[in-house]
Amino acid sequence: MVHLRSFALVACAFAVSAPLFAQGTTYYVSDARGKGKKGTKEEPVSDLSILIPMLKNGDTVLVAGGVYLGRGDCGSDKIPVTCSIIGGWNEEFTARDPWGACRSVFAGDNKAKNWNFNARLWFDCRGQKEPGKIVIDGIVVDNGPRNYYQKDAGTKIVRKANMATGNNATPESPGIFVDTPKGGTATITNCVVMNTAPTGGTGAIYAFGHENSTLTIANNLVVNNTGNGINCCSCWHPKDGKGLPKFTVAENTVLFSWKYDPIATHGGSSLKMDGDTVVTATGNAFGFNDYYDVDNVKQSKGLTLKDNLLGPALVGEYNEFNTVLAAAKMEEEAQLLSAESTGNVTGKIELELDPMWATNFAARQVIDRAKAEADVKEKDGWQNDLRGMLGLNKVGTDLKADSDVWLHRMAIDDALKTGMAKVQGKYGCQNPNTGAAAPGK
């Protein structure tokens, strides 16, 4: 195996006990046994999408291990109510192993006639009058099958559709997207989000909080995505600063966050947040980012960074509006971090990766746009003479800024190796064990 700078992790495997649920109806989904529309333990449905029209606030859906492609293989599930989606169950729904033998993989088919570009799993609950509770636990979102790769080689994503081949454009959407109602809660735990290609304005996990809402994002593995790994956003912008949504981002491992494309100036950070948020990030492992480990460009004044491992990032560990700070100076010189922001460290990260994937990652071209554009020379000729007289910018020589590798596909087994155990026994996620309690409680 090839060792990159990262953490060597020891894999562990165990079954997860059944959660307890307090309200609503419990439905069951099984790729292997599913049939019809009952959704009972004895007669589960074959896909989550079959249940969505009948779901109500407070319901729970248990998903057995398998691969799920959405309605008509569209690759997207949009849920309009506050409910719980719990994956990683065995076929009897008596035990769980979400990152092992019972993976509930939410994927899609790039060439499907019903292809949908939206987020793979989307809770659209902002307009609800009831506060409600959203729970997503133990789901593996793998957009690899949803992406369009150049020459089907799996090494470079293509963002435009190709009618001749039947390929749809790579979806520029999150893997998991939650939008809470006022006063609502959302919990995203024990999930894997990988191979997604969102824009720089969103994230692989894209979490929107409303007035007085509380969101917890914990023990997730977010690996090999464009945009931002985790993006904490607010749809509540009060003048008095009251009721801002509160986020807890704890013990996640977020690695390989890519820019939108080789020359882009957006995306490429492990954690990003809006200005009108209160974010506490503790015990996370961030690294291998094209821009920053933590991007506070929107100037959140309610940010606490405590006891996080800040790994390699091409531009810097922490960005505060227009100032990039190294971790060693961050806690003292950052103007927007709380006084509780202590214990953050930098360190090498050693990962055991597939040799071909690692070789391709090392060979990719990441372009500094400002430098590349500075090297462009104006073209001679009547066109630039005319543009100059009209006060227009002159046309330069072609800017060749691309890479033969961009967001090359990572296999699920390889991704999970990066998150099976805490880094140095302290940072990031680990193989989940939710115990006997309901996830999120």
LINURKA-V670402 format. One record per helix or strand of 2 or more residues. SS is the DSSP state (H for helix, E for strand). FROM is the first residue (numbers start at 1). LEN is the number of residues. If there is no record, write none. Layout:
SS,FROM,LEN
SS,FROM,LEN
//
This chain:
E,2,4
E,26,4
H,48,7
E,60,5
E,66,3
H,71,3
E,77,3
E,84,6
E,104,3
E,121,4
E,133,5
E,139,4
H,144,3
H,150,3
E,156,2
E,176,4
E,185,5
E,192,3
E,203,7
E,214,5
E,221,6
E,228,7
E,245,6
E,253,7
E,269,5
E,277,6
E,285,5
E,292,5
E,302,5
E,309,2
E,316,5
E,323,3
H,327,7
E,345,2
E,350,4
H,355,9
H,369,6
H,382,8
H,412,6
//
